[in-house]
Amino acid sequence: MAISAVAVQVLAPKPVEYPFKQIEQGGFSRQRDQKLFVIRSPKDFEKYNNACGWEKPTPDVDWGSAELIAVHIGSAPSTGYGVIVKRIVKTGPKTVDVEVLKTTPPPGMMQAMHITYPFVVVSTQRLNAKVSIRVVGQTQTIRK
């Protein structure tokens, strides 16, 4: 009697990724700590503006179907540091991770030696979920 084994490969479902568009990126803000802001209304944007020490106009966003996500990564020792959103991915029924990559200045590149506070703001569809930051790596900024 011959016995044969059949291997069945079970593939994990591909994670759901949400499209996003970068709205703004910078290095100067009064927001000094690593922090995530989920901005779902003009009132939320006003609170965000106040937390960062800005007086920026409210962006043209369809607040019924979209939201902004701002990621601040805390202090950096000089200019040339930054943060990039790599992807926004569903991690559970009501949870989403914003995967970010921290960037550093290229070696040998002159930088202003003062503390900066890098951040990035992206727009995406309204997620109606708990949003978390997940740092997925660090890379050097590419010289252009």
N, C-alpha and C positions, 0 to 999 in steps of 0.2 A: 504494500500500500504506500503510495507516494503522497507526501504532505507538502503543499506549497504555501509559501507565505506571500501575501500581497501587501506591499507598503502603500499606505494612503497618506498623501501629504495634505495636511490641513493648513490652508493659508489664512493668516490673520486678516481680518478686513482692513482695507486701506483706511487710514485715519481721515476724517473729514477736515479739510482745510478751507478756511474762509479767505476770500480775496480781500486785499486791502490796498490802500494808496497812501503813500507818504505825503503828509501835509506840510510838515515843518521839521527841521532838525537844527540843533544849536548847542552852544556850550555855556550860555550865561542865563542864570535864573536864580531867584532867591530860594528855590526849593533845594535844600542842601542834602537831603537824605535820599536813599534809593526808595522810590515810590512809584506806584502805578495809579493813574487817574483814569477812570472810566467815565466819559462825559456823554450824557444821554439827553441833555436839554440845554437851552441857552443859560438857564440858571446854574447848571453844573459848570458850564464854560466860564461864567462869571466867577464862581468859587475857585476854579482852576487858575484863572487870571490873577486873582488876589493872592493865592498861595505862591505864585511865581513872581509876584511883584510887577506884573505887566498891566498894560491898558490896551490890549489888542482888541480889534473888533471881532464880534462873534462871526465865525466862518459861515459861509453859505452851505448849510447841511440840511438835508431833509430829515429832521429829528424824528419823524414817525417811522422811518425805515433804516436809519443809519445812526452810528455813534462814533465818537472819537476815542482813541486810546492813546494816552500819553505815558511814556516810560522815562523816568528819570533814574540815572544810575549812581547818583551820589557824586562825591568829589573826585577830581582827577588832578594830578600835580602840575599840569601845564596844558597849553593848547594842543590840539592834534588828537585828542581822545574823543571818542564818540560812541554811539550806539546805533545799531541797525536792527530793524525787525526782520527776522528771517521768514517766519510764518506764524499764522494764527491757526491753532489746531484744537478740535474738539477732543476733550480727554474723558468726558463722561456725559450723562444725560443733561446736566445743567452746569458743566464746567468746561472752561476753555483756557489753554495756555498760550501766552504770547511769547514765542521763542525769540530771544534776542542774542545778538553777537556784539560784544564790546570790541571797539577798534582802538588801536594804539598808533602813535606816530611812527613813521618809518625811521629806522636807525640813521643817525647822522643828519636828520632834517632839523633845522633850527626851529625852536618853539619858544613862544613867550612863556617865561617862567612865572606864571601865576595860576592859582587854583581856578579850575573851571568846573562846571556842573552840567555835563552832557545830558541831552534829552532828545527824544524823537516823538512826533505825534503822527498817528495814522488814522485814516477813516476806514470803516468797515460796515458791513450790514449790522443791523441791531441784533445782538447776540442773545439777549435775555438770559445771561448765564453769569456765574461767578468767574471772574477773570483773574488769572495769576501770571506773574512773570516767571520765565524759566530761561536762565542764561545758558546757552548751548555752546559757548566757546568765546575765544578771543583771537583776533587777527590784526595784522598791521594794516594801516591805511595804505592804499595803493597811491603812489605818486602819479600825478597827471601832468 
